[in-house]
Amino acid sequence: MAAELHVELVAADRSVWSGEATLVIARTTSGDIGVMPGHQPLLGVLESGPVTIRTADGGTVVAAVHGGFISFADDKLSLLAEMAELADEIDVTRAERALERAKAEADAAAERRADVRLRAAAVPG
């Protein structure tokens, strides 16, 4: 059996995803990072962006994450996000409208959130 790590993706309002994985890719303030079993312990600040989780059964889980922290030790990875939603929960039409509205109103934060949601929804699962 391949080595695995236990992943917890938690938003401020709910537990988003929990399970075993072989790889997690996330964006931090230091750049993109890939975490696999046996990775050195780490603590970092998450940037807004898609998080990709390669599950132990060979599947892929993608989530739009908006800020937070990432922590890894002893093959346990915690992603503590301010906001997060799984790609299959994202209403693409609504996110496209939100992006258009944010651009029209010159709201950079709203534009960034809508863009992350659209990018997460576009990642093949």
Phi and psi in radians as a Rosetta constraint file:
Dihedral C 1 N 2 CA 2 C 2 CIRCULARHARMONIC -1.210 0.35
Dihedral N 2 CA 2 C 2 N 3 CIRCULARHARMONIC 2.654 0.35
Dihedral C 2 N 3 CA 3 C 3 CIRCULARHARMONIC -1.128 0.35
Dihedral N 3 CA 3 C 3 N 4 CIRCULARHARMONIC 2.538 0.35
Dihedral C 3 N 4 CA 4 C 4 CIRCULARHARMONIC -2.331 0.35
Dihedral N 4 CA 4 C 4 N 5 CIRCULARHARMONIC 2.800 0.35
Dihedral C 4 N 5 CA 5 C 5 CIRCULARHARMONIC -2.217 0.35
Dihedral N 5 CA 5 C 5 N 6 CIRCULARHARMONIC 2.617 0.35
Dihedral C 5 N 6 CA 6 C 6 CIRCULARHARMONIC -1.586 0.35
Dihedral N 6 CA 6 C 6 N 7 CIRCULARHARMONIC 2.254 0.35
Dihedral C 6 N 7 CA 7 C 7 CIRCULARHARMONIC -2.042 0.35
Dihedral N 7 CA 7 C 7 N 8 CIRCULARHARMONIC 2.357 0.35
Dihedral C 7 N 8 CA 8 C 8 CIRCULARHARMONIC -2.178 0.35
Dihedral N 8 CA 8 C 8 N 9 CIRCULARHARMONIC 2.037 0.35
Dihedral C 8 N 9 CA 9 C 9 CIRCULARHARMONIC -1.870 0.35
Dihedral N 9 CA 9 C 9 N 10 CIRCULARHARMONIC 1.980 0.35
Dihedral C 9 N 10 CA 10 C 10 CIRCULARHARMONIC -2.194 0.35
Dihedral N 10 CA 10 C 10 N 11 CIRCULARHARMONIC 2.299 0.35
Dihedral C 10 N 11 CA 11 C 11 CIRCULARHARMONIC -1.749 0.35
Dihedral N 11 CA 11 C 11 N 12 CIRCULARHARMONIC 2.973 0.35
Dihedral C 11 N 12 CA 12 C 12 CIRCULARHARMONIC -1.024 0.35
Dihedral N 12 CA 12 C 12 N 13 CIRCULARHARMONIC -0.514 0.35
Dihedral C 12 N 13 CA 13 C 13 CIRCULARHARMONIC -1.855 0.35
Dihedral N 13 CA 13 C 13 N 14 CIRCULARHARMONIC -0.106 0.35
Dihedral C 13 N 14 CA 14 C 14 CIRCULARHARMONIC -2.994 0.35
Dihedral N 14 CA 14 C 14 N 15 CIRCULARHARMONIC 2.866 0.35
Dihedral C 14 N 15 CA 15 C 15 CIRCULARHARMONIC -1.473 0.35
Dihedral N 15 CA 15 C 15 N 16 CIRCULARHARMONIC 2.130 0.35
Dihedral C 15 N 16 CA 16 C 16 CIRCULARHARMONIC -1.575 0.35
Dihedral N 16 CA 16 C 16 N 17 CIRCULARHARMONIC -0.798 0.35
Dihedral C 16 N 17 CA 17 C 17 CIRCULARHARMONIC -2.752 0.35
Dihedral N 17 CA 17 C 17 N 18 CIRCULARHARMONIC 2.512 0.35
Dihedral C 17 N 18 CA 18 C 18 CIRCULARHARMONIC -2.537 0.35
Dihedral N 18 CA 18 C 18 N 19 CIRCULARHARMONIC 2.377 0.35
Dihedral C 18 N 19 CA 19 C 19 CIRCULARHARMONIC 2.943 0.35
Dihedral N 19 CA 19 C 19 N 20 CIRCULARHARMONIC -2.993 0.35
Dihedral C 19 N 20 CA 20 C 20 CIRCULARHARMONIC -1.673 0.35
Dihedral N 20 CA 20 C 20 N 21 CIRCULARHARMONIC 2.490 0.35
Dihedral C 20 N 21 CA 21 C 21 CIRCULARHARMONIC -2.505 0.35
Dihedral N 21 CA 21 C 21 N 22 CIRCULARHARMONIC 2.844 0.35
Dihedral C 21 N 22 CA 22 C 22 CIRCULARHARMONIC -1.870 0.35
Dihedral N 22 CA 22 C 22 N 23 CIRCULARHARMONIC -0.332 0.35
Dihedral C 22 N 23 CA 23 C 23 CIRCULARHARMONIC -2.773 0.35
Dihedral N 23 CA 23 C 23 N 24 CIRCULARHARMONIC 2.425 0.35
Dihedral C 23 N 24 CA 24 C 24 CIRCULARHARMONIC -2.289 0.35
Dihedral N 24 CA 24 C 24 N 25 CIRCULARHARMONIC 2.290 0.35
Dihedral C 24 N 25 CA 25 C 25 CIRCULARHARMONIC -2.050 0.35
Dihedral N 25 CA 25 C 25 N 26 CIRCULARHARMONIC 2.211 0.35
Dihedral C 25 N 26 CA 26 C 26 CIRCULARHARMONIC -2.473 0.35
Dihedral N 26 CA 26 C 26 N 27 CIRCULARHARMONIC 2.796 0.35
Dihedral C 26 N 27 CA 27 C 27 CIRCULARHARMONIC -1.757 0.35
Dihedral N 27 CA 27 C 27 N 28 CIRCULARHARMONIC 2.211 0.35
Dihedral C 27 N 28 CA 28 C 28 CIRCULARHARMONIC -2.034 0.35
Dihedral N 28 CA 28 C 28 N 29 CIRCULARHARMONIC 3.047 0.35
Dihedral C 28 N 29 CA 29 C 29 CIRCULARHARMONIC -1.119 0.35
Dihedral N 29 CA 29 C 29 N 30 CIRCULARHARMONIC -0.320 0.35
Dihedral C 29 N 30 CA 30 C 30 CIRCULARHARMONIC -1.640 0.35
Dihedral N 30 CA 30 C 30 N 31 CIRCULARHARMONIC -0.031 0.35
Dihedral C 30 N 31 CA 31 C 31 CIRCULARHARMONIC 2.103 0.35
Dihedral N 31 CA 31 C 31 N 32 CIRCULARHARMONIC -3.087 0.35
Dihedral C 31 N 32 CA 32 C 32 CIRCULARHARMONIC -1.232 0.35
Dihedral N 32 CA 32 C 32 N 33 CIRCULARHARMONIC 2.516 0.35
Dihedral C 32 N 33 CA 33 C 33 CIRCULARHARMONIC -2.367 0.35
Dihedral N 33 CA 33 C 33 N 34 CIRCULARHARMONIC 2.452 0.35
Dihedral C 33 N 34 CA 34 C 34 CIRCULARHARMONIC -1.963 0.35
Dihedral N 34 CA 34 C 34 N 35 CIRCULARHARMONIC 2.285 0.35
Dihedral C 34 N 35 CA 35 C 35 CIRCULARHARMONIC -2.073 0.35
Dihedral N 35 CA 35 C 35 N 36 CIRCULARHARMONIC 2.202 0.35
Dihedral C 35 N 36 CA 36 C 36 CIRCULARHARMONIC -2.152 0.35
Dihedral N 36 CA 36 C 36 N 37 CIRCULARHARMONIC 2.887 0.35
Dihedral C 36 N 37 CA 37 C 37 CIRCULARHARMONIC -0.930 0.35
Dihedral N 37 CA 37 C 37 N 38 CIRCULARHARMONIC 2.436 0.35
Dihedral C 37 N 38 CA 38 C 38 CIRCULARHARMONIC 1.492 0.35
Dihedral N 38 CA 38 C 38 N 39 CIRCULARHARMONIC 0.014 0.35
Dihedral C 38 N 39 CA 39 C 39 CIRCULARHARMONIC -1.036 0.35
Dihedral N 39 CA 39 C 39 N 40 CIRCULARHARMONIC 2.661 0.35
Dihedral C 39 N 40 CA 40 C 40 CIRCULARHARMONIC -1.081 0.35
Dihedral N 40 CA 40 C 40 N 41 CIRCULARHARMONIC 2.567 0.35
Dihedral C 40 N 41 CA 41 C 41 CIRCULARHARMONIC -0.970 0.35
Dihedral N 41 CA 41 C 41 N 42 CIRCULARHARMONIC 2.540 0.35
Dihedral C 41 N 42 CA 42 C 42 CIRCULARHARMONIC -2.621 0.35
Dihedral N 42 CA 42 C 42 N 43 CIRCULARHARMONIC 2.721 0.35
Dihedral C 42 N 43 CA 43 C 43 CIRCULARHARMONIC -2.480 0.35
Dihedral N 43 CA 43 C 43 N 44 CIRCULARHARMONIC 2.172 0.35
Dihedral C 43 N 44 CA 44 C 44 CIRCULARHARMONIC -2.569 0.35
Dihedral N 44 CA 44 C 44 N 45 CIRCULARHARMONIC 2.976 0.35
Dihedral C 44 N 45 CA 45 C 45 CIRCULARHARMONIC -1.763 0.35
Dihedral N 45 CA 45 C 45 N 46 CIRCULARHARMONIC 2.199 0.35
Dihedral C 45 N 46 CA 46 C 46 CIRCULARHARMONIC -1.383 0.35
Dihedral N 46 CA 46 C 46 N 47 CIRCULARHARMONIC 2.397 0.35
Dihedral C 46 N 47 CA 47 C 47 CIRCULARHARMONIC -1.638 0.35
Dihedral N 47 CA 47 C 47 N 48 CIRCULARHARMONIC 2.819 0.35
Dihedral C 47 N 48 CA 48 C 48 CIRCULARHARMONIC -1.141 0.35
Dihedral N 48 CA 48 C 48 N 49 CIRCULARHARMONIC 2.332 0.35
Dihedral C 48 N 49 CA 49 C 49 CIRCULARHARMONIC 2.921 0.35
Dihedral N 49 CA 49 C 49 N 50 CIRCULARHARMONIC 2.966 0.35
Dihedral C 49 N 50 CA 50 C 50 CIRCULARHARMONIC -1.236 0.35
Dihedral N 50 CA 50 C 50 N 51 CIRCULARHARMONIC 2.494 0.35
Dihedral C 50 N 51 CA 51 C 51 CIRCULARHARMONIC -1.972 0.35
Dihedral N 51 CA 51 C 51 N 52 CIRCULARHARMONIC 2.263 0.35
Dihedral C 51 N 52 CA 52 C 52 CIRCULARHARMONIC -1.956 0.35
Dihedral N 52 CA 52 C 52 N 53 CIRCULARHARMONIC 2.231 0.35
Dihedral C 52 N 53 CA 53 C 53 CIRCULARHARMONIC -2.071 0.35
Dihedral N 53 CA 53 C 53 N 54 CIRCULARHARMONIC 2.083 0.35
Dihedral C 53 N 54 CA 54 C 54 CIRCULARHARMONIC -1.577 0.35
Dihedral N 54 CA 54 C 54 N 55 CIRCULARHARMONIC 1.921 0.35
Dihedral C 54 N 55 CA 55 C 55 CIRCULARHARMONIC -1.316 0.35
Dihedral N 55 CA 55 C 55 N 56 CIRCULARHARMONIC 2.791 0.35
Dihedral C 55 N 56 CA 56 C 56 CIRCULARHARMONIC -1.082 0.35
Dihedral N 56 CA 56 C 56 N 57 CIRCULARHARMONIC -0.456 0.35
Dihedral C 56 N 57 CA 57 C 57 CIRCULARHARMONIC -1.551 0.35
Dihedral N 57 CA 57 C 57 N 58 CIRCULARHARMONIC 0.153 0.35
Dihedral C 57 N 58 CA 58 C 58 CIRCULARHARMONIC 1.639 0.35
Dihedral N 58 CA 58 C 58 N 59 CIRCULARHARMONIC -0.028 0.35
Dihedral C 58 N 59 CA 59 C 59 CIRCULARHARMONIC -1.477 0.35
Dihedral N 59 CA 59 C 59 N 60 CIRCULARHARMONIC 3.131 0.35
Dihedral C 59 N 60 CA 60 C 60 CIRCULARHARMONIC -2.317 0.35
Dihedral N 60 CA 60 C 60 N 61 CIRCULARHARMONIC 2.318 0.35
Dihedral C 60 N 61 CA 61 C 61 CIRCULARHARMONIC -2.029 0.35
Dihedral N 61 CA 61 C 61 N 62 CIRCULARHARMONIC 2.273 0.35
Dihedral C 61 N 62 CA 62 C 62 CIRCULARHARMONIC -2.123 0.35
Dihedral N 62 CA 62 C 62 N 63 CIRCULARHARMONIC 2.407 0.35
Dihedral C 62 N 63 CA 63 C 63 CIRCULARHARMONIC -2.369 0.35
Dihedral N 63 CA 63 C 63 N 64 CIRCULARHARMONIC 2.544 0.35
Dihedral C 63 N 64 CA 64 C 64 CIRCULARHARMONIC -1.538 0.35
Dihedral N 64 CA 64 C 64 N 65 CIRCULARHARMONIC 2.112 0.35
Dihedral C 64 N 65 CA 65 C 65 CIRCULARHARMONIC -2.072 0.35
Dihedral N 65 CA 65 C 65 N 66 CIRCULARHARMONIC 2.355 0.35
Dihedral C 65 N 66 CA 66 C 66 CIRCULARHARMONIC -2.106 0.35
Dihedral N 66 CA 66 C 66 N 67 CIRCULARHARMONIC 1.584 0.35
Dihedral C 66 N 67 CA 67 C 67 CIRCULARHARMONIC 1.253 0.35
Dihedral N 67 CA 67 C 67 N 68 CIRCULARHARMONIC 2.866 0.35
Dihedral C 67 N 68 CA 68 C 68 CIRCULARHARMONIC 2.359 0.35
Dihedral N 68 CA 68 C 68 N 69 CIRCULARHARMONIC -2.658 0.35
Dihedral C 68 N 69 CA 69 C 69 CIRCULARHARMONIC -2.361 0.35
Dihedral N 69 CA 69 C 69 N 70 CIRCULARHARMONIC 2.682 0.35
Dihedral C 69 N 70 CA 70 C 70 CIRCULARHARMONIC -2.180 0.35
Dihedral N 70 CA 70 C 70 N 71 CIRCULARHARMONIC 2.375 0.35
Dihedral C 70 N 71 CA 71 C 71 CIRCULARHARMONIC -2.427 0.35
Dihedral N 71 CA 71 C 71 N 72 CIRCULARHARMONIC 2.346 0.35
Dihedral C 71 N 72 CA 72 C 72 CIRCULARHARMONIC -2.431 0.35
Dihedral N 72 CA 72 C 72 N 73 CIRCULARHARMONIC 2.282 0.35
Dihedral C 72 N 73 CA 73 C 73 CIRCULARHARMONIC -2.846 0.35
Dihedral N 73 CA 73 C 73 N 74 CIRCULARHARMONIC 2.532 0.35
Dihedral C 73 N 74 CA 74 C 74 CIRCULARHARMONIC 0.910 0.35
Dihedral N 74 CA 74 C 74 N 75 CIRCULARHARMONIC 0.732 0.35
Dihedral C 74 N 75 CA 75 C 75 CIRCULARHARMONIC 1.018 0.35
Dihedral N 75 CA 75 C 75 N 76 CIRCULARHARMONIC 0.528 0.35
Dihedral C 75 N 76 CA 76 C 76 CIRCULARHARMONIC -2.161 0.35
Dihedral N 76 CA 76 C 76 N 77 CIRCULARHARMONIC 2.104 0.35
Dihedral C 76 N 77 CA 77 C 77 CIRCULARHARMONIC -1.950 0.35
Dihedral N 77 CA 77 C 77 N 78 CIRCULARHARMONIC 2.212 0.35
Dihedral C 77 N 78 CA 78 C 78 CIRCULARHARMONIC -2.029 0.35
Dihedral N 78 CA 78 C 78 N 79 CIRCULARHARMONIC 2.238 0.35
Dihedral C 78 N 79 CA 79 C 79 CIRCULARHARMONIC -1.997 0.35
Dihedral N 79 CA 79 C 79 N 80 CIRCULARHARMONIC 1.890 0.35
Dihedral C 79 N 80 CA 80 C 80 CIRCULARHARMONIC -1.855 0.35
Dihedral N 80 CA 80 C 80 N 81 CIRCULARHARMONIC 1.788 0.35
Dihedral C 80 N 81 CA 81 C 81 CIRCULARHARMONIC -1.829 0.35
Dihedral N 81 CA 81 C 81 N 82 CIRCULARHARMONIC 2.585 0.35
Dihedral C 81 N 82 CA 82 C 82 CIRCULARHARMONIC -1.135 0.35
Dihedral N 82 CA 82 C 82 N 83 CIRCULARHARMONIC -0.806 0.35
Dihedral C 82 N 83 CA 83 C 83 CIRCULARHARMONIC -2.476 0.35
Dihedral N 83 CA 83 C 83 N 84 CIRCULARHARMONIC 2.498 0.35
Dihedral C 83 N 84 CA 84 C 84 CIRCULARHARMONIC -2.722 0.35
Dihedral N 84 CA 84 C 84 N 85 CIRCULARHARMONIC 2.534 0.35
Dihedral C 84 N 85 CA 85 C 85 CIRCULARHARMONIC -2.596 0.35
Dihedral N 85 CA 85 C 85 N 86 CIRCULARHARMONIC 2.486 0.35
Dihedral C 85 N 86 CA 86 C 86 CIRCULARHARMONIC -1.204 0.35
Dihedral N 86 CA 86 C 86 N 87 CIRCULARHARMONIC 2.579 0.35
Dihedral C 86 N 87 CA 87 C 87 CIRCULARHARMONIC -0.974 0.35
Dihedral N 87 CA 87 C 87 N 88 CIRCULARHARMONIC -0.663 0.35
Dihedral C 87 N 88 CA 88 C 88 CIRCULARHARMONIC -1.320 0.35
Dihedral N 88 CA 88 C 88 N 89 CIRCULARHARMONIC -0.093 0.35
Dihedral C 88 N 89 CA 89 C 89 CIRCULARHARMONIC -1.612 0.35
Dihedral N 89 CA 89 C 89 N 90 CIRCULARHARMONIC -0.180 0.35
Dihedral C 89 N 90 CA 90 C 90 CIRCULARHARMONIC -1.415 0.35
Dihedral N 90 CA 90 C 90 N 91 CIRCULARHARMONIC 2.225 0.35
Dihedral C 90 N 91 CA 91 C 91 CIRCULARHARMONIC -1.508 0.35
Dihedral N 91 CA 91 C 91 N 92 CIRCULARHARMONIC 1.788 0.35
Dihedral C 91 N 92 CA 92 C 92 CIRCULARHARMONIC -1.077 0.35
Dihedral N 92 CA 92 C 92 N 93 CIRCULARHARMONIC -0.736 0.35
Dihedral C 92 N 93 CA 93 C 93 CIRCULARHARMONIC -1.068 0.35
Dihedral N 93 CA 93 C 93 N 94 CIRCULARHARMONIC -0.764 0.35
Dihedral C 93 N 94 CA 94 C 94 CIRCULARHARMONIC -1.129 0.35
Dihedral N 94 CA 94 C 94 N 95 CIRCULARHARMONIC -0.711 0.35
Dihedral C 94 N 95 CA 95 C 95 CIRCULARHARMONIC -1.138 0.35
Dihedral N 95 CA 95 C 95 N 96 CIRCULARHARMONIC -0.666 0.35
Dihedral C 95 N 96 CA 96 C 96 CIRCULARHARMONIC -1.118 0.35
Dihedral N 96 CA 96 C 96 N 97 CIRCULARHARMONIC -0.737 0.35
Dihedral C 96 N 97 CA 97 C 97 CIRCULARHARMONIC -1.115 0.35
Dihedral N 97 CA 97 C 97 N 98 CIRCULARHARMONIC -0.712 0.35
Dihedral C 97 N 98 CA 98 C 98 CIRCULARHARMONIC -1.104 0.35
Dihedral N 98 CA 98 C 98 N 99 CIRCULARHARMONIC -0.661 0.35
Dihedral C 98 N 99 CA 99 C 99 CIRCULARHARMONIC -1.149 0.35
Dihedral N 99 CA 99 C 99 N 100 CIRCULARHARMONIC -0.787 0.35
Dihedral C 99 N 100 CA 100 C 100 CIRCULARHARMONIC -1.066 0.35
Dihedral N 100 CA 100 C 100 N 101 CIRCULARHARMONIC -0.782 0.35
Dihedral C 100 N 101 CA 101 C 101 CIRCULARHARMONIC -1.102 0.35
Dihedral N 101 CA 101 C 101 N 102 CIRCULARHARMONIC -0.749 0.35
Dihedral C 101 N 102 CA 102 C 102 CIRCULARHARMONIC -1.113 0.35
Dihedral N 102 CA 102 C 102 N 103 CIRCULARHARMONIC -0.703 0.35
Dihedral C 102 N 103 CA 103 C 103 CIRCULARHARMONIC -1.129 0.35
Dihedral N 103 CA 103 C 103 N 104 CIRCULARHARMONIC -0.753 0.35
Dihedral C 103 N 104 CA 104 C 104 CIRCULARHARMONIC -1.118 0.35
Dihedral N 104 CA 104 C 104 N 105 CIRCULARHARMONIC -0.601 0.35
Dihedral C 104 N 105 CA 105 C 105 CIRCULARHARMONIC -1.625 0.35
Dihedral N 105 CA 105 C 105 N 106 CIRCULARHARMONIC 0.030 0.35
Dihedral C 105 N 106 CA 106 C 106 CIRCULARHARMONIC 0.934 0.35
Dihedral N 106 CA 106 C 106 N 107 CIRCULARHARMONIC 0.748 0.35
Dihedral C 106 N 107 CA 107 C 107 CIRCULARHARMONIC -1.732 0.35
Dihedral N 107 CA 107 C 107 N 108 CIRCULARHARMONIC 1.641 0.35
Dihedral C 107 N 108 CA 108 C 108 CIRCULARHARMONIC -1.067 0.35
Dihedral N 108 CA 108 C 108 N 109 CIRCULARHARMONIC -0.700 0.35
Dihedral C 108 N 109 CA 109 C 109 CIRCULARHARMONIC -1.145 0.35
Dihedral N 109 CA 109 C 109 N 110 CIRCULARHARMONIC -0.780 0.35
Dihedral C 109 N 110 CA 110 C 110 CIRCULARHARMONIC -1.157 0.35
Dihedral N 110 CA 110 C 110 N 111 CIRCULARHARMONIC -0.647 0.35
Dihedral C 110 N 111 CA 111 C 111 CIRCULARHARMONIC -1.112 0.35
Dihedral N 111 CA 111 C 111 N 112 CIRCULARHARMONIC -0.750 0.35
Dihedral C 111 N 112 CA 112 C 112 CIRCULARHARMONIC -1.100 0.35
Dihedral N 112 CA 112 C 112 N 113 CIRCULARHARMONIC -0.765 0.35
Dihedral C 112 N 113 CA 113 C 113 CIRCULARHARMONIC -1.075 0.35
Dihedral N 113 CA 113 C 113 N 114 CIRCULARHARMONIC -0.805 0.35
Dihedral C 113 N 114 CA 114 C 114 CIRCULARHARMONIC -1.132 0.35
Dihedral N 114 CA 114 C 114 N 115 CIRCULARHARMONIC -0.697 0.35
Dihedral C 114 N 115 CA 115 C 115 CIRCULARHARMONIC -1.107 0.35
Dihedral N 115 CA 115 C 115 N 116 CIRCULARHARMONIC -0.747 0.35
Dihedral C 115 N 116 CA 116 C 116 CIRCULARHARMONIC -1.102 0.35
Dihedral N 116 CA 116 C 116 N 117 CIRCULARHARMONIC -0.754 0.35
Dihedral C 116 N 117 CA 117 C 117 CIRCULARHARMONIC -1.057 0.35
Dihedral N 117 CA 117 C 117 N 118 CIRCULARHARMONIC -0.748 0.35
Dihedral C 117 N 118 CA 118 C 118 CIRCULARHARMONIC -1.182 0.35
Dihedral N 118 CA 118 C 118 N 119 CIRCULARHARMONIC -0.690 0.35
Dihedral C 118 N 119 CA 119 C 119 CIRCULARHARMONIC -1.141 0.35
Dihedral N 119 CA 119 C 119 N 120 CIRCULARHARMONIC -0.713 0.35
Dihedral C 119 N 120 CA 120 C 120 CIRCULARHARMONIC -1.128 0.35
Dihedral N 120 CA 120 C 120 N 121 CIRCULARHARMONIC -0.722 0.35
Dihedral C 120 N 121 CA 121 C 121 CIRCULARHARMONIC -1.169 0.35
Dihedral N 121 CA 121 C 121 N 122 CIRCULARHARMONIC -0.453 0.35
Dihedral C 121 N 122 CA 122 C 122 CIRCULARHARMONIC -1.483 0.35
Dihedral N 122 CA 122 C 122 N 123 CIRCULARHARMONIC -0.246 0.35
Dihedral C 122 N 123 CA 123 C 123 CIRCULARHARMONIC -1.248 0.35
Dihedral N 123 CA 123 C 123 N 124 CIRCULARHARMONIC 2.211 0.35
Dihedral C 123 N 124 CA 124 C 124 CIRCULARHARMONIC -1.114 0.35
Dihedral N 124 CA 124 C 124 N 125 CIRCULARHARMONIC 2.376 0.35
